[in-house]
Amino acid sequence: MDKVARSTEEIGQRLRQARSGAGRTLAEVAAKAGVSEGFLSKLERGQATASIANLIQLTDALGLGLHELFAGANTPAKTRVAVHRAQNDKLEEVEASGYRWRPLGGGAPLDRMEVFHLVFPREKGMEAMVSHPGQEHCYVLSGEVLFFVGDEQHRLRAGDGIFIDSQQPHRAENAGRGKAHVLMTVAKPAEAAAAPDWWHLSSRTPAKETAR
């Protein structure tokens, strides 16, 4: 089994385990995530890959963070001290999307913030507008990124950043000729009961299904 097939199968297994553990049916999760029951069934069996928008919807429906979906590891209740080393700078790819990312800090169930390094692909981008509780800051390390916030557009280049109330519908796409690298920090509100997960979002528009 090649690396891509193995990754697709592992993601499917984690989706199925999370759904079964929560006592949810395929139909319930599919309806909440805005995908078809048949598509979700194929994902769980490793017979289909998901777009970034699909993963956003599914992690939201299951109460997961994207880091849990890919890492599948148990995390402590709250981070006390965590050091990120340069030698750990392996970027994970989100299947069928072209996005690459790695967590830099936070993400435990009781943490109120999470930091990521994102790499925006040149050809693809997030099509769905999303909104969620909390605040976020994106700092462009290299390349150019176009941020859509409500009815506004903000073109950012290396050294530029944007801070937003995440309740506003928003999305971002690569606006340059090559890949764009972004440092993203997300903070959940203090009253939030759920774990502060970066991809723990709710789409404003239904996500497009991808089965490639």
N, C-alpha and C positions, 0 to 999 in steps of 0.2 A: 504494500500500500504506500503510495507516494505521500509527501508531506501535506499537500493541499487536501487530498482525500481524507487523510488522518485528522487534520484540523477540522474539516467539515463534519466528520463523524463525531468528534469530541464535543463540538459545539452543540450538535443535535442531542447528544446524550445529556449534556448539562441542562439544556432546555427541558427535556423530558423529565429529568430528575427534579428540577425546580417545580415544574407543573404538578407532578405526582405528589411531591412533598407538600404542596399547598392544597392538595385535594381538589384540583381544578380539572375540568374536562377540556379536551381539545377545542370543542365548540366555544366554551366560555372564554378561553384565552385568545383564540383566534378572533372572536367578536370584539373583545376589548382592544386588541392590537391592530384591528383594521385589516387583517389578512384573511384568506380563505382557510377553512378547516383542512382542506386537502393539502394546501401549501405548507401549513404548519406540520402536518403529519409527515410530509416528505422531509422537512427540515430536521425533525426529530430522528428520522431514520438515516440521516446523512445522505439523502438522495437529492438534495437541492441546496443551493447557497443563498444567503440573504444579503440584500443591499444594506447600506448603513441606515437607511430609513426604517427598514424592517426590524433591524436590531434595536433601534431606538424604541419602537413600539412594543416589541416583545419584552425587552428588559423592564419597561415601564409597567406592562401588564403583569409581569411576574414579580415585581419588586426587587429586581436584580440591578447590579451595576455591571457595566461592560467588562470591567476588570475581573469580575467573578465569572462571567461567561467564558472568557478566554483562559484565565489562570486556573479556575476551578479550585482554588486553594482556600482554606479557612483563614480568616483574618481575625486579629484580636479585636476586642470590643472598642478600644480606643488607642490610638497611637501615642506612645509615650515619647520615644525617640526613634527616628528613622533616618539613616544616612543613605543618600543616593550616590553610588560610585560610578565613575565614568566607564569602567569596564562592563557595567551592566546596561550599557546603552543599546540594547537590542530592540529594534522597532518591530512591533507585531503588525501584521497586515490584516485588515478587516476584509474578509472574503467578499468578492464580487463588487467591491466598492473602490478599491485602489487606495483608500486611506491607510496610513500607517500611524502608529501611536505607541507611546509607552507611559506608564504612570511614574510620576516623580515623587509623589508624597500624598499622604492622606488616603481616604477611602474606606477606613474601618467603620463599622456600624455607628459608632458614637462620634466619629470625627465630623466637624462642621465644614471642612474644606477639603478640596482635592486639587492636585496640580498635575497637568499633563503636558507632554510634548506631542504636538500633532503635526503630521505631514500631509498637506493637501495635494492630491494628484493633479496633474495638468488637465486630464481629459474629463474626469468625473467630479461631481460635487453633490452636496446634500440638497435635495429638491424640496423637501418638506420644511415649512416654517414650524418652529418648535417654541414652546413656552413652558416654564417651570418655576417653582418658588425659588427665591434667593437672588444672588448677584453673581456676575462673572466678569473676569477681565481677560482680554486676549492681547498679547504682545507679539507683534510680528518679528521673528528673528531673521528671516530672509524671504525674498520673493514679494508678491503682492496679493492681498486678499480683499475681496469685496464683501462687506458686511451689510446685510439687510436687517434693519430694525424697524418694525412697523412699516410705514410708508417711506422711510428714509434709507438712503444708501451711503455708505462710508467706505471709500477706497483707502486702504492702509498699505504702507510700504515698510520696509525694514526700519525698525526703530519707532514705529507708530504703535499705538495701543488704543483699545476701546474698553470702557467700563459701562456695563448696562445692568438695569433691573431686568432679571431674566423672565419676569412675568410678561414682558413685551414679546410678541411673536418675532422670532429672529432666525437667521441662518447665515451661512458664509460659503463663499466659493473662491476658488483660485482665479485671480485676475491677471496673472503674469504669464511669462513664456515658459517657465520651468516650475518645479515643485516649490511649494511655499511651506516654511516651517513656522509654527506658532506655539508660544507658551501660553497655556490656558489655565486659569485658576477659577474654580467654582466654589461658592460659599452658600450653604443652605441657611435659611432663617433659623433662629434659635428655637422657635416654637415647632419646627418641623419634627414630626414623629418618625418619619422614614429615614433610612440611612442616606447620607448625602452622596449620591452617585452621579458622576458627570453625565452619563447617558440616561439617567432616570428622568426622561422627559416625556411630555405629552404633545403629540403633533397637532398642529392646527388644521392640517389637511391630511386626508388618508394617504398612507405611504404606498408607493407603487411596489407591487410584488416582483421579485426577481428570482427566477429559477433557471440558472444557466448551467 
